[in-house]
Amino acid sequence: MASVVDWALLDHTASEPVRVGDMVSTDAGGMPIYRVLAFAGGRALLAGERQTPARDMPITAFRWRAAPHAAA
């Protein structure tokens, strides 16, 4: 069964715009999607969906964060 992901705009002005474990993307439902491994100083250590090395990127490069999906 395929999982459904709802997307919410990232609030870059929030004190904690993302948390460890969040999924982020530059495009809502778009690719690539990264999982946040660590977050500090406006930068996130991100893991890709495939077996690629983790990468350090500014969180401002992303517009979307996966939001909890409300069950129907």
HTML snippet that shows the backbone in 3Dmol.js (N, CA, C, O; Angstrom):
<script src="https://3Dmol.org/build/3Dmol-min.js"></script>
<div id="view" style="width:600px;height:400px;position:relative"></div>
<script>
const pdb = `
ATOM      1  N   MET A   1       0.844  -1.181   0.000  1.00  0.00           N
ATOM      2  CA  MET A   1       0.000   0.000   0.000  1.00  0.00           C
ATOM      3  C   MET A   1       0.888   1.243   0.000  1.00  0.00           C
ATOM      4  O   MET A   1       1.797   1.352   0.823  1.00  0.00           O
ATOM      5  N   ALA A   2       0.640   2.159  -0.893  1.00  0.00           N
ATOM      6  CA  ALA A   2       1.425   3.381  -1.001  1.00  0.00           C
ATOM      7  C   ALA A   2       1.088   4.322   0.147  1.00  0.00           C
ATOM      8  O   ALA A   2      -0.063   4.412   0.574  1.00  0.00           O
ATOM      9  N   SER A   3       2.101   5.020   0.638  1.00  0.00           N
ATOM     10  CA  SER A   3       1.852   5.984   1.706  1.00  0.00           C
ATOM     11  C   SER A   3       1.518   7.340   1.096  1.00  0.00           C
ATOM     12  O   SER A   3       1.974   7.675   0.003  1.00  0.00           O
ATOM     13  N   VAL A   4       0.724   8.104   1.814  1.00  0.00           N
ATOM     14  CA  VAL A   4       0.319   9.429   1.361  1.00  0.00           C
ATOM     15  C   VAL A   4       1.040  10.451   2.228  1.00  0.00           C
ATOM     16  O   VAL A   4       1.076  10.331   3.452  1.00  0.00           O
ATOM     17  N   VAL A   5       1.605  11.446   1.584  1.00  0.00           N
ATOM     18  CA  VAL A   5       2.301  12.502   2.309  1.00  0.00           C
ATOM     19  C   VAL A   5       1.606  13.813   2.006  1.00  0.00           C
ATOM     20  O   VAL A   5       1.438  14.186   0.845  1.00  0.00           O
ATOM     21  N   ASP A   6       1.203  14.513   3.059  1.00  0.00           N
ATOM     22  CA  ASP A   6       0.698  15.877   2.915  1.00  0.00           C
ATOM     23  C   ASP A   6       1.874  16.805   3.134  1.00  0.00           C
ATOM     24  O   ASP A   6       2.777  16.496   3.911  1.00  0.00           O
ATOM     25  N   TRP A   7       1.869  17.937   2.456  1.00  0.00           N
ATOM     26  CA  TRP A   7       2.988  18.872   2.549  1.00  0.00           C
ATOM     27  C   TRP A   7       2.516  20.194   3.119  1.00  0.00           C
ATOM     28  O   TRP A   7       1.418  20.654   2.807  1.00  0.00           O
ATOM     29  N   ALA A   8       3.346  20.813   3.960  1.00  0.00           N
ATOM     30  CA  ALA A   8       3.063  22.120   4.551  1.00  0.00           C
ATOM     31  C   ALA A   8       4.241  23.038   4.233  1.00  0.00           C
ATOM     32  O   ALA A   8       5.392  22.604   4.194  1.00  0.00           O
ATOM     33  N   LEU A   9       3.934  24.310   4.007  1.00  0.00           N
ATOM     34  CA  LEU A   9       5.004  25.270   3.755  1.00  0.00           C
ATOM     35  C   LEU A   9       5.900  25.371   4.981  1.00  0.00           C
ATOM     36  O   LEU A   9       5.417  25.410   6.113  1.00  0.00           O
ATOM     37  N   LEU A  10       7.193  25.411   4.751  1.00  0.00           N
ATOM     38  CA  LEU A  10       8.142  25.603   5.843  1.00  0.00           C
ATOM     39  C   LEU A  10       8.064  27.041   6.327  1.00  0.00           C
ATOM     40  O   LEU A  10       8.032  27.969   5.520  1.00  0.00           O
ATOM     41  N   ASP A  11       8.033  27.228   7.621  1.00  0.00           N
ATOM     42  CA  ASP A  11       8.073  28.561   8.218  1.00  0.00           C
ATOM     43  C   ASP A  11       9.521  28.847   8.595  1.00  0.00           C
ATOM     44  O   ASP A  11       9.973  28.493   9.683  1.00  0.00           O
ATOM     45  N   HIS A  12      10.237  29.489   7.686  1.00  0.00           N
ATOM     46  CA  HIS A  12      11.657  29.755   7.904  1.00  0.00           C
ATOM     47  C   HIS A  12      11.900  30.722   9.054  1.00  0.00           C
ATOM     48  O   HIS A  12      13.025  30.818   9.544  1.00  0.00           O
ATOM     49  N   THR A  13      10.863  31.447   9.501  1.00  0.00           N
ATOM     50  CA  THR A  13      11.031  32.387  10.610  1.00  0.00           C
ATOM     51  C   THR A  13      10.814  31.710  11.960  1.00  0.00           C
ATOM     52  O   THR A  13      11.100  32.309  12.996  1.00  0.00           O
ATOM     53  N   ALA A  14      10.318  30.488  11.971  1.00  0.00           N
ATOM     54  CA  ALA A  14      10.084  29.773  13.227  1.00  0.00           C
ATOM     55  C   ALA A  14      11.413  29.444  13.902  1.00  0.00           C
ATOM     56  O   ALA A  14      12.439  29.295  13.238  1.00  0.00           O
ATOM     57  N   SER A  15      11.381  29.332  15.226  1.00  0.00           N
ATOM     58  CA  SER A  15      12.627  29.002  15.940  1.00  0.00           C
ATOM     59  C   SER A  15      13.096  27.594  15.602  1.00  0.00           C
ATOM     60  O   SER A  15      14.289  27.303  15.683  1.00  0.00           O
ATOM     61  N   GLU A  16      12.184  26.732  15.228  1.00  0.00           N
ATOM     62  CA  GLU A  16      12.524  25.356  14.841  1.00  0.00           C
ATOM     63  C   GLU A  16      11.704  24.967  13.601  1.00  0.00           C
ATOM     64  O   GLU A  16      10.689  24.281  13.719  1.00  0.00           O
ATOM     65  N   PRO A  17      12.149  25.409  12.403  1.00  0.00           N
ATOM     66  CA  PRO A  17      11.360  25.145  11.199  1.00  0.00           C
ATOM     67  C   PRO A  17      11.272  23.668  10.835  1.00  0.00           C
ATOM     68  O   PRO A  17      10.308  23.239  10.200  1.00  0.00           O
ATOM     69  N   VAL A  18      12.271  22.893  11.235  1.00  0.00           N
ATOM     70  CA  VAL A  18      12.254  21.442  11.001  1.00  0.00           C
ATOM     71  C   VAL A  18      12.783  20.741  12.247  1.00  0.00           C
ATOM     72  O   VAL A  18      13.449  21.341  13.091  1.00  0.00           O
ATOM     73  N   ARG A  19      12.465  19.454  12.334  1.00  0.00           N
ATOM     74  CA  ARG A  19      12.971  18.619  13.420  1.00  0.00           C
ATOM     75  C   ARG A  19      13.653  17.400  12.824  1.00  0.00           C
ATOM     76  O   ARG A  19      13.400  17.021  11.681  1.00  0.00           O
ATOM     77  N   VAL A  20      14.516  16.800  13.616  1.00  0.00           N
ATOM     78  CA  VAL A  20      15.156  15.555  13.182  1.00  0.00           C
ATOM     79  C   VAL A  20      14.058  14.549  12.863  1.00  0.00           C
ATOM     80  O   VAL A  20      13.124  14.363  13.644  1.00  0.00           O
ATOM     81  N   GLY A  21      14.182  13.905  11.707  1.00  0.00           N
ATOM     82  CA  GLY A  21      13.192  12.926  11.261  1.00  0.00           C
ATOM     83  C   GLY A  21      12.196  13.470  10.257  1.00  0.00           C
ATOM     84  O   GLY A  21      11.545  12.698   9.554  1.00  0.00           O
ATOM     85  N   ASP A  22      12.062  14.818  10.176  1.00  0.00           N
ATOM     86  CA  ASP A  22      11.153  15.414   9.189  1.00  0.00           C
ATOM     87  C   ASP A  22      11.631  15.115   7.779  1.00  0.00           C
ATOM     88  O   ASP A  22      12.822  14.919   7.539  1.00  0.00           O
ATOM     89  N   MET A  23      10.688  15.082   6.854  1.00  0.00           N
ATOM     90  CA  MET A  23      11.007  14.993   5.438  1.00  0.00           C
ATOM     91  C   MET A  23      10.812  16.380   4.841  1.00  0.00           C
ATOM     92  O   MET A  23       9.833  17.061   5.148  1.00  0.00           O
ATOM     93  N   VAL A  24      11.750  16.803   3.982  1.00  0.00           N
ATOM     94  CA  VAL A  24      11.675  18.117   3.346  1.00  0.00           C
ATOM     95  C   VAL A  24      11.870  17.969   1.839  1.00  0.00           C
ATOM     96  O   VAL A  24      12.466  17.003   1.361  1.00  0.00           O
ATOM     97  N   SER A  25      11.349  18.953   1.105  1.00  0.00           N
ATOM     98  CA  SER A  25      11.469  18.938  -0.347  1.00  0.00           C
ATOM     99  C   SER A  25      11.453  20.374  -0.860  1.00  0.00           C
ATOM    100  O   SER A  25      10.934  21.273  -0.200  1.00  0.00           O
ATOM    101  N   THR A  26      12.023  20.576  -2.034  1.00  0.00           N
ATOM    102  CA  THR A  26      11.952  21.889  -2.668  1.00  0.00           C
ATOM    103  C   THR A  26      10.598  22.079  -3.336  1.00  0.00           C
ATOM    104  O   THR A  26      10.188  23.212  -3.586  1.00  0.00           O
ATOM    105  N   ASP A  27       9.900  20.989  -3.627  1.00  0.00           N
ATOM    106  CA  ASP A  27       8.626  20.998  -4.322  1.00  0.00           C
ATOM    107  C   ASP A  27       7.642  20.118  -3.565  1.00  0.00           C
ATOM    108  O   ASP A  27       7.996  19.001  -3.187  1.00  0.00           O
ATOM    109  N   ALA A  28       6.429  20.579  -3.333  1.00  0.00           N
ATOM    110  CA  ALA A  28       5.434  19.773  -2.620  1.00  0.00           C
ATOM    111  C   ALA A  28       5.159  18.494  -3.401  1.00  0.00           C
ATOM    112  O   ALA A  28       4.626  18.535  -4.509  1.00  0.00           O
ATOM    113  N   GLY A  29       5.521  17.378  -2.823  1.00  0.00           N
ATOM    114  CA  GLY A  29       5.328  16.101  -3.489  1.00  0.00           C
ATOM    115  C   GLY A  29       6.349  15.845  -4.575  1.00  0.00           C
ATOM    116  O   GLY A  29       6.308  14.820  -5.257  1.00  0.00           O
ATOM    117  N   GLY A  30       7.264  16.785  -4.730  1.00  0.00           N
ATOM    118  CA  GLY A  30       8.261  16.656  -5.782  1.00  0.00           C
ATOM    119  C   GLY A  30       9.472  15.886  -5.321  1.00  0.00           C
ATOM    120  O   GLY A  30       9.542  15.397  -4.193  1.00  0.00           O
ATOM    121  N   MET A  31      10.399  15.797  -6.205  1.00  0.00           N
ATOM    122  CA  MET A  31      11.619  15.079  -5.905  1.00  0.00           C
ATOM    123  C   MET A  31      12.772  16.050  -5.988  1.00  0.00           C
ATOM    124  O   MET A  31      12.666  17.022  -6.737  1.00  0.00           O
ATOM    125  N   PRO A  32      13.819  15.869  -5.306  1.00  0.00           N
ATOM    126  CA  PRO A  32      14.023  14.780  -4.357  1.00  0.00           C
ATOM    127  C   PRO A  32      13.430  15.125  -2.984  1.00  0.00           C
ATOM    128  O   PRO A  32      13.160  16.287  -2.679  1.00  0.00           O
ATOM    129  N   ILE A  33      13.240  14.114  -2.193  1.00  0.00           N
ATOM    130  CA  ILE A  33      12.765  14.254  -0.820  1.00  0.00           C
ATOM    131  C   ILE A  33      13.899  13.808   0.087  1.00  0.00           C
ATOM    132  O   ILE A  33      14.517  12.767  -0.138  1.00  0.00           O
ATOM    133  N   TYR A  34      14.166  14.607   1.115  1.00  0.00           N
ATOM    134  CA  TYR A  34      15.242  14.303   2.051  1.00  0.00           C
ATOM    135  C   TYR A  34      14.682  14.147   3.463  1.00  0.00           C
ATOM    136  O   TYR A  34      13.659  14.742   3.802  1.00  0.00           O
ATOM    137  N   ARG A  35      15.361  13.341   4.284  1.00  0.00           N
ATOM    138  CA  ARG A  35      15.036  13.215   5.704  1.00  0.00           C
ATOM    139  C   ARG A  35      16.086  13.988   6.489  1.00  0.00           C
ATOM    140  O   ARG A  35      17.284  13.866   6.232  1.00  0.00           O
ATOM    141  N   VAL A  36      15.623  14.788   7.455  1.00  0.00           N
ATOM    142  CA  VAL A  36      16.511  15.599   8.284  1.00  0.00           C
ATOM    143  C   VAL A  36      17.177  14.697   9.333  1.00  0.00           C
ATOM    144  O   VAL A  36      16.499  14.061  10.140  1.00  0.00           O
ATOM    145  N   LEU A  37      18.508  14.656   9.306  1.00  0.00           N
ATOM    146  CA  LEU A  37      19.284  13.879  10.283  1.00  0.00           C
ATOM    147  C   LEU A  37      19.728  14.748  11.451  1.00  0.00           C
ATOM    148  O   LEU A  37      19.839  14.264  12.577  1.00  0.00           O
ATOM    149  N   ALA A  38      19.983  16.032  11.191  1.00  0.00           N
ATOM    150  CA  ALA A  38      20.411  16.985  12.219  1.00  0.00           C
ATOM    151  C   ALA A  38      20.088  18.382  11.709  1.00  0.00           C
ATOM    152  O   ALA A  38      20.037  18.617  10.501  1.00  0.00           O
ATOM    153  N   PHE A  39      19.867  19.315  12.649  1.00  0.00           N
ATOM    154  CA  PHE A  39      19.542  20.689  12.267  1.00  0.00           C
ATOM    155  C   PHE A  39      20.156  21.644  13.283  1.00  0.00           C
ATOM    156  O   PHE A  39      19.931  21.505  14.485  1.00  0.00           O
ATOM    157  N   ALA A  40      20.927  22.609  12.806  1.00  0.00           N
ATOM    158  CA  ALA A  40      21.518  23.623  13.668  1.00  0.00           C
ATOM    159  C   ALA A  40      21.965  24.809  12.824  1.00  0.00           C
ATOM    160  O   ALA A  40      22.455  24.643  11.707  1.00  0.00           O
ATOM    161  N   GLY A  41      21.794  25.993  13.366  1.00  0.00           N
ATOM    162  CA  GLY A  41      22.298  27.193  12.700  1.00  0.00           C
ATOM    163  C   GLY A  41      21.754  27.424  11.313  1.00  0.00           C
ATOM    164  O   GLY A  41      22.456  27.961  10.456  1.00  0.00           O
ATOM    165  N   GLY A  42      20.507  27.026  11.071  1.00  0.00           N
ATOM    166  CA  GLY A  42      19.903  27.246   9.752  1.00  0.00           C
ATOM    167  C   GLY A  42      20.335  26.258   8.690  1.00  0.00           C
ATOM    168  O   GLY A  42      19.988  26.415   7.519  1.00  0.00           O
ATOM    169  N   ARG A  43      21.095  25.231   9.084  1.00  0.00           N
ATOM    170  CA  ARG A  43      21.556  24.210   8.137  1.00  0.00           C
ATOM    171  C   ARG A  43      21.070  22.845   8.599  1.00  0.00           C
ATOM    172  O   ARG A  43      20.901  22.598   9.793  1.00  0.00           O
ATOM    173  N   ALA A  44      20.851  21.977   7.643  1.00  0.00           N
ATOM    174  CA  ALA A  44      20.375  20.630   7.963  1.00  0.00           C
ATOM    175  C   ALA A  44      21.294  19.590   7.332  1.00  0.00           C
ATOM    176  O   ALA A  44      21.758  19.755   6.204  1.00  0.00           O
ATOM    177  N   LEU A  45      21.545  18.532   8.068  1.00  0.00           N
ATOM    178  CA  LEU A  45      22.225  17.359   7.526  1.00  0.00           C
ATOM    179  C   LEU A  45      21.112  16.460   7.020  1.00  0.00           C
ATOM    180  O   LEU A  45      20.227  16.068   7.781  1.00  0.00           O
ATOM    181  N   LEU A  46      21.157  16.132   5.726  1.00  0.00           N
ATOM    182  CA  LEU A  46      20.042  15.461   5.059  1.00  0.00           C
ATOM    183  C   LEU A  46      20.452  14.128   4.459  1.00  0.00           C
ATOM    184  O   LEU A  46      21.553  13.973   3.930  1.00  0.00           O
ATOM    185  N   ALA A  47      19.539  13.168   4.556  1.00  0.00           N
ATOM    186  CA  ALA A  47      19.727  11.867   3.916  1.00  0.00           C
ATOM    187  C   ALA A  47      18.754  11.783   2.751  1.00  0.00           C
ATOM    188  O   ALA A  47      17.584  12.143   2.880  1.00  0.00           O
ATOM    189  N   GLY A  48      19.247  11.305   1.609  1.00  0.00           N
ATOM    190  CA  GLY A  48      18.394  11.115   0.446  1.00  0.00           C
ATOM    191  C   GLY A  48      17.641   9.801   0.535  1.00  0.00           C
ATOM    192  O   GLY A  48      17.861   9.011   1.453  1.00  0.00           O
ATOM    193  N   GLU A  49      16.757   9.570  -0.414  1.00  0.00           N
ATOM    194  CA  GLU A  49      15.964   8.345  -0.429  1.00  0.00           C
ATOM    195  C   GLU A  49      16.775   7.136  -0.867  1.00  0.00           C
ATOM    196  O   GLU A  49      16.429   5.997  -0.551  1.00  0.00           O
ATOM    197  N   ARG A  50      17.834   7.384  -1.583  1.00  0.00           N
ATOM    198  CA  ARG A  50      18.688   6.286  -2.049  1.00  0.00           C
ATOM    199  C   ARG A  50      19.948   6.241  -1.205  1.00  0.00           C
ATOM    200  O   ARG A  50      20.132   7.084  -0.327  1.00  0.00           O
ATOM    201  N   GLN A  51      20.787   5.308  -1.445  1.00  0.00           N
ATOM    202  CA  GLN A  51      22.011   5.128  -0.667  1.00  0.00           C
ATOM    203  C   GLN A  51      23.079   6.145  -1.065  1.00  0.00           C
ATOM    204  O   GLN A  51      24.168   5.775  -1.504  1.00  0.00           O
ATOM    205  N   THR A  52      22.758   7.424  -0.908  1.00  0.00           N
ATOM    206  CA  THR A  52      23.714   8.480  -1.217  1.00  0.00           C
ATOM    207  C   THR A  52      24.269   9.038   0.086  1.00  0.00           C
ATOM    208  O   THR A  52      23.613   8.945   1.123  1.00  0.00           O
ATOM    209  N   PRO A  53      25.459   9.613   0.052  1.00  0.00           N
ATOM    210  CA  PRO A  53      26.018  10.205   1.272  1.00  0.00           C
ATOM    211  C   PRO A  53      25.132  11.336   1.795  1.00  0.00           C
ATOM    212  O   PRO A  53      24.503  12.051   1.015  1.00  0.00           O
ATOM    213  N   ALA A  54      25.088  11.490   3.111  1.00  0.00           N
ATOM    214  CA  ALA A  54      24.341  12.603   3.706  1.00  0.00           C
ATOM    215  C   ALA A  54      24.958  13.911   3.237  1.00  0.00           C
ATOM    216  O   ALA A  54      26.158  13.980   2.972  1.00  0.00           O
ATOM    217  N   ARG A  55      24.137  14.945   3.136  1.00  0.00           N
ATOM    218  CA  ARG A  55      24.640  16.239   2.689  1.00  0.00           C
ATOM    219  C   ARG A  55      24.180  17.342   3.629  1.00  0.00           C
ATOM    220  O   ARG A  55      23.091  17.278   4.201  1.00  0.00           O
ATOM    221  N   ASP A  56      25.021  18.346   3.779  1.00  0.00           N
ATOM    222  CA  ASP A  56      24.750  19.512   4.614  1.00  0.00           C
ATOM    223  C   ASP A  56      24.259  20.628   3.708  1.00  0.00           C
ATOM    224  O   ASP A  56      24.960  21.034   2.781  1.00  0.00           O
ATOM    225  N   MET A  57      23.039  21.133   3.977  1.00  0.00           N
ATOM    226  CA  MET A  57      22.468  22.167   3.116  1.00  0.00           C
ATOM    227  C   MET A  57      21.745  23.211   3.963  1.00  0.00           C
ATOM    228  O   MET A  57      21.277  22.905   5.059  1.00  0.00           O
ATOM    229  N   PRO A  58      21.650  24.451   3.455  1.00  0.00           N
ATOM    230  CA  PRO A  58      20.856  25.458   4.174  1.00  0.00           C
ATOM    231  C   PRO A  58      19.374  25.089   4.082  1.00  0.00           C
ATOM    232  O   PRO A  58      18.892  24.681   3.026  1.00  0.00           O
ATOM    233  N   ILE A  59      18.670  25.235   5.183  1.00  0.00           N
ATOM    234  CA  ILE A  59      17.249  24.866   5.179  1.00  0.00           C
ATOM    235  C   ILE A  59      16.438  25.803   4.279  1.00  0.00           C
ATOM    236  O   ILE A  59      15.335  25.457   3.858  1.00  0.00           O
ATOM    237  N   THR A  60      16.978  26.981   3.986  1.00  0.00           N
ATOM    238  CA  THR A  60      16.280  27.914   3.096  1.00  0.00           C
ATOM    239  C   THR A  60      16.193  27.393   1.662  1.00  0.00           C
ATOM    240  O   THR A  60      15.450  27.946   0.851  1.00  0.00           O
ATOM    241  N   ALA A  61      16.937  26.346   1.342  1.00  0.00           N
ATOM    242  CA  ALA A  61      16.857  25.738   0.008  1.00  0.00           C
ATOM    243  C   ALA A  61      15.563  24.948  -0.167  1.00  0.00           C
ATOM    244  O   ALA A  61      15.231  24.533  -1.277  1.00  0.00           O
ATOM    245  N   PHE A  62      14.831  24.739   0.931  1.00  0.00           N
ATOM    246  CA  PHE A  62      13.615  23.926   0.892  1.00  0.00           C
ATOM    247  C   PHE A  62      12.401  24.769   1.238  1.00  0.00           C
ATOM    248  O   PHE A  62      12.479  25.681   2.061  1.00  0.00           O
ATOM    249  N   ARG A  63      11.272  24.456   0.598  1.00  0.00           N
ATOM    250  CA  ARG A  63      10.036  25.200   0.839  1.00  0.00           C
ATOM    251  C   ARG A  63       9.000  24.354   1.561  1.00  0.00           C
ATOM    252  O   ARG A  63       8.059  24.902   2.136  1.00  0.00           O
ATOM    253  N   TRP A  64       9.144  23.029   1.549  1.00  0.00           N
ATOM    254  CA  TRP A  64       8.078  22.155   2.037  1.00  0.00           C
ATOM    255  C   TRP A  64       8.584  21.162   3.073  1.00  0.00           C
ATOM    256  O   TRP A  64       9.712  20.674   3.000  1.00  0.00           O
ATOM    257  N   ARG A  65       7.711  20.876   4.043  1.00  0.00           N
ATOM    258  CA  ARG A  65       7.966  19.868   5.073  1.00  0.00           C
ATOM    259  C   ARG A  65       6.782  18.926   5.072  1.00  0.00           C
ATOM    260  O   ARG A  65       5.634  19.360   4.973  1.00  0.00           O
ATOM    261  N   ALA A  66       7.061  17.631   5.182  1.00  0.00           N
ATOM    262  CA  ALA A  66       5.966  16.666   5.243  1.00  0.00           C
ATOM    263  C   ALA A  66       5.157  16.912   6.508  1.00  0.00           C
ATOM    264  O   ALA A  66       5.719  17.089   7.589  1.00  0.00           O
ATOM    265  N   ALA A  67       3.855  16.922   6.371  1.00  0.00           N
ATOM    266  CA  ALA A  67       2.958  17.139   7.499  1.00  0.00           C
ATOM    267  C   ALA A  67       2.255  15.833   7.828  1.00  0.00           C
ATOM    268  O   ALA A  67       2.082  14.983   6.954  1.00  0.00           O
ATOM    269  N   PRO A  68       1.849  15.668   9.083  1.00  0.00           N
ATOM    270  CA  PRO A  68       1.107  14.457   9.430  1.00  0.00           C
ATOM    271  C   PRO A  68      -0.140  14.326   8.548  1.00  0.00           C
ATOM    272  O   PRO A  68      -0.849  15.304   8.311  1.00  0.00           O
ATOM    273  N   HIS A  69      -0.392  13.129   8.078  1.00  0.00           N
ATOM    274  CA  HIS A  69      -1.541  12.878   7.210  1.00  0.00           C
ATOM    275  C   HIS A  69      -2.768  12.577   8.062  1.00  0.00           C
ATOM    276  O   HIS A  69      -2.742  11.693   8.919  1.00  0.00           O
ATOM    277  N   ALA A  70      -3.822  13.307   7.821  1.00  0.00           N
ATOM    278  CA  ALA A  70      -5.076  13.063   8.541  1.00  0.00           C
ATOM    279  C   ALA A  70      -5.791  11.882   7.893  1.00  0.00           C
ATOM    280  O   ALA A  70      -6.042  11.892   6.688  1.00  0.00           O
ATOM    281  N   ALA A  71      -6.117  10.877   8.681  1.00  0.00           N
ATOM    282  CA  ALA A  71      -6.816   9.694   8.163  1.00  0.00           C
ATOM    283  C   ALA A  71      -8.249  10.069   7.776  1.00  0.00           C
ATOM    284  O   ALA A  71      -8.894  10.893   8.424  1.00  0.00           O
ATOM    285  N   ALA A  72      -8.712   9.452   6.724  1.00  0.00           N
ATOM    286  CA  ALA A  72     -10.067   9.742   6.228  1.00  0.00           C
ATOM    287  C   ALA A  72     -11.126   9.049   7.052  1.00  0.00           C
ATOM    288  O   ALA A  72     -12.316   9.187   6.771  1.00  0.00           O
TER     289      ALA A  72
END
`;
const viewer = $3Dmol.createViewer("view");
viewer.addModel(pdb, "pdb");
viewer.setStyle({}, {cartoon: {color: "spectrum"}});
viewer.zoomTo();
viewer.render();
</script>
